[in-house]
Amino acid sequence: MKPLPSFIFQALFFGGIVVLMAGGIQYQVSRKQRTNFNDQVYVEDASNGNSTRYRVLVGKDDTAGESFTMEVLIRAQAYGVIRGKPGSESPHYHIYQEERIKVKQGKLGYFIGHHTHVKAAEAGEEVIIKPGEAHTLFNAGGGVDGSDLLLEITFTPARHGEQLFETLAGLGYDYESPLAVSPIQKWLTLGRAEVVLTDIQPATWKFIQDVLVPMAAKIGYKAFYPEYKSRRQHNVVEEEVEEE
């Protein structure tokens, strides 16, 4: 009887490692203790409370899914994907949603299209980003205290927008910062929320969504976590009125 070729032993060896790693990840994900934000109005995206804060002002249930509006506070020390740009995310676009941004306080830095075409908007100004337009936002300074940026952002239609931002913020909080969240978790959440990252080649992004994301779902990752759904501000107001 001829001995088995060495490549078969190598395949079995590496296959076993992959199985063990997948099992370990599945165990860690299933055992992860997640912070419950159901009774909180705000969701911070870092445990130090000094990064970016989210609050849903008008939920999709209030508009029958037509839109949702949230308040975003980006502090000067906020974590950012792009060096020197607090609060910046990876360049991306929303497949179906229009994004209307009102600057309430501070100075908004942003680009639409190529990342070298950086623009700014001051308090009282408004920026509209159409579906399919690559963009990122960040704190460009100039707030009342010289640092904070306060935005009011409306997404039309609502789609999975609320769940997207609450989940990404909740994950950042539980892993101490957004930068510590597993890329595969982010890809799963972004993909289900119909967001496309533009700093990844289209063919690679398709592979991630068609192959890696389904694998991640099978080992326990979820696109959205119910623990990260925050309490709506209007519910708090209604309860205060009832108490009076």
C-alpha positions in Angstrom: 0.0 0.0 0.0 1.5 3.3 -1.0 1.8 6.1 1.6 -0.6 9.0 1.2 0.9 12.1 -0.5 2.3 14.7 1.8 -0.2 17.3 0.5 -3.1 15.3 1.9 -1.5 15.4 5.4 -0.9 19.1 5.0 -4.6 19.6 4.0 -5.8 17.6 6.9 -3.5 19.5 9.3 -4.5 23.0 8.1 -8.1 21.9 7.9 -8.0 20.8 11.5 -6.5 24.2 12.5 -9.3 26.0 10.7 -11.9 23.8 12.4 -10.4 24.5 15.8 -10.1 28.2 15.1 -13.8 28.4 14.0 -14.9 26.5 17.0 -12.9 28.8 19.3 -14.4 31.9 17.6 -17.9 30.4 17.8 -17.4 29.8 21.6 -16.1 33.3 22.2 -18.9 35.0 20.2 -21.6 32.9 21.9 -20.1 33.6 25.4 -19.6 37.4 24.8 -21.4 39.5 27.4 -23.0 42.4 25.6 -23.9 45.7 27.3 -27.6 46.3 27.2 -28.5 49.8 26.0 -32.3 49.2 25.9 -32.9 51.6 28.8 -30.4 54.2 27.7 -31.1 57.1 25.3 -27.5 57.4 24.2 -25.0 54.9 22.8 -21.3 55.6 23.1 -18.9 53.9 20.6 -16.1 53.6 23.2 -16.0 52.6 26.8 -14.0 55.7 27.8 -17.0 57.9 26.9 -14.8 60.3 25.0 -15.3 59.3 21.4 -18.6 59.4 19.4 -22.1 59.4 20.8 -25.3 58.4 19.0 -28.9 59.2 19.8 -32.0 58.3 17.7 -34.3 61.3 17.5 -37.0 59.9 15.2 -37.1 56.2 14.6 -38.2 54.3 11.5 -41.3 53.1 13.4 -42.3 56.8 13.8 -42.2 57.3 10.0 -43.5 53.9 8.8 -40.0 53.3 7.5 -39.8 56.4 5.4 -36.8 57.8 7.3 -35.0 58.0 10.6 -33.1 60.8 12.2 -30.2 60.6 14.7 -28.0 63.0 16.6 -24.3 62.3 16.4 -21.7 64.0 18.7 -18.1 63.6 17.5 -15.6 64.7 20.1 -12.1 65.9 19.3 -10.6 62.8 20.9 -12.9 60.4 18.9 -11.5 57.4 17.3 -11.1 57.7 13.6 -10.1 55.3 10.8 -8.2 58.1 9.0 -5.3 59.5 10.9 -5.9 63.0 12.1 -9.7 62.9 11.3 -11.6 62.3 14.6 -14.8 60.2 14.1 -13.9 59.2 10.5 -15.1 55.9 9.2 -13.9 53.9 6.2 -15.0 55.5 2.9 -18.4 53.9 2.0 -21.7 54.5 0.3 -25.3 53.6 1.1 -26.9 51.7 -1.8 -30.5 53.0 -1.2 -30.3 55.8 1.3 -30.0 59.5 1.0 -28.1 61.2 3.9 -29.1 64.7 4.9 -26.6 66.2 7.4 -27.3 69.3 9.4 -24.4 70.8 11.3 -25.7 72.0 14.7 -22.4 72.8 16.3 -18.8 72.8 15.3 -17.1 72.2 11.9 -17.8 69.2 9.8 -15.1 67.8 7.5 -16.2 65.5 4.7 -15.6 64.3 1.2 -17.9 63.0 -1.4 -16.2 61.0 -4.2 -12.4 61.0 -4.1 -10.9 61.2 -0.6 -8.6 64.1 -1.6 -11.6 66.4 -2.3 -12.1 67.4 1.3 -14.8 70.0 2.1 -16.1 71.6 5.2 -19.5 72.8 6.6 -20.1 75.1 9.5 -22.9 75.3 12.1 -26.2 76.1 10.3 -25.1 74.5 7.0 -26.4 71.3 5.4 -24.9 68.6 3.3 -26.8 66.1 1.2 -25.2 62.8 0.2 -27.1 60.8 -2.4 -27.3 57.0 -2.7 -24.2 55.5 -4.2 -21.9 58.4 -3.4 -18.8 57.4 -1.5 -18.1 59.6 1.5 -16.8 59.9 5.0 -17.4 62.4 7.8 -15.2 63.7 10.6 -14.7 66.4 13.2 -12.7 69.3 11.6 -12.7 71.4 14.8 -14.3 74.8 15.4 -16.9 73.9 18.0 -18.2 76.2 20.7 -15.6 74.8 23.0 -13.1 74.4 20.1 -13.6 70.7 19.7 -17.0 69.0 19.6 -19.0 68.5 16.4 -22.8 68.0 16.8 -24.8 66.7 13.8 -28.4 65.8 13.0 -28.5 63.2 10.3 -31.6 62.0 8.4 -31.5 58.8 6.3 -34.2 58.3 3.7 -35.6 55.7 3.5 -34.8 54.2 7.0 -34.0 50.6 5.8 -31.6 49.1 8.5 -30.0 52.4 9.4 -30.9 52.5 13.0 -29.7 49.0 13.6 -26.5 49.7 11.7 -25.3 52.7 13.9 -26.5 51.3 17.2 -24.8 48.0 16.5 -21.5 49.5 15.4 -21.5 51.8 18.4 -22.5 49.0 20.8 -19.7 46.8 19.5 -17.2 49.6 19.9 -18.3 50.1 23.5 -18.0 46.4 24.3 -14.6 46.1 22.7 -13.4 49.4 24.2 -13.1 51.1 20.9 -14.4 50.8 17.3 -10.9 50.0 16.1 -10.9 46.8 18.2 -14.0 45.3 16.6 -13.4 42.3 14.4 -13.4 43.2 10.6 -15.6 40.2 9.8 -18.2 41.5 12.3 -18.1 44.9 10.7 -18.4 43.5 7.2 -21.4 41.4 8.2 -23.2 44.4 9.8 -22.4 46.8 6.9 -23.4 44.3 4.3 -26.8 43.5 5.8 -27.3 47.3 6.2 -26.7 47.7 2.4 -23.5 49.7 2.9 -20.5 49.1 0.6 -16.9 49.9 1.6 -15.1 51.7 -1.2 -11.5 51.2 0.1 -11.9 47.5 -0.8 -11.8 46.4 -4.4 -15.3 45.5 -5.7 -14.3 41.9 -6.4 -12.9 41.5 -2.9 -16.0 43.0 -1.3 -18.2 40.6 -3.3 -16.1 37.7 -2.1 -16.4 38.9 1.5 -20.1 39.2 1.3 -20.7 36.0 -0.7 -18.2 33.7 1.1 -16.8 35.1 4.4 -19.9 36.8 5.7 -22.1 33.6 5.4 -19.3 31.7 7.2 -19.2 34.3 10.0 -23.0 34.0 10.4 -22.7 30.2 10.8 -20.1 30.4 13.6 -22.2 32.8 15.6 -21.8 36.3 14.4 -25.0 38.4 14.0 -25.6 41.4 11.8 -27.4 43.2 14.6 -27.8 42.6 18.3 -31.0 43.5 20.2 -29.0 44.5 23.3 -27.7 47.6 21.4 -31.1 49.0 20.6 -31.4 52.2 22.6 -34.4 53.8 24.2 -36.1 56.4 22.1 -36.1 60.0 23.4 -39.8 60.5 22.6 -40.7 57.5 24.9 -38.9 59.2 27.7 -40.8 62.5 27.1 -44.1 60.7 27.0 -43.4 59.0 30.3 -42.5 62.3 31.9 -45.8 63.8 30.7 -47.8 60.8 32.1 -46.1 61.2 35.5 -47.1 64.8 35.7 
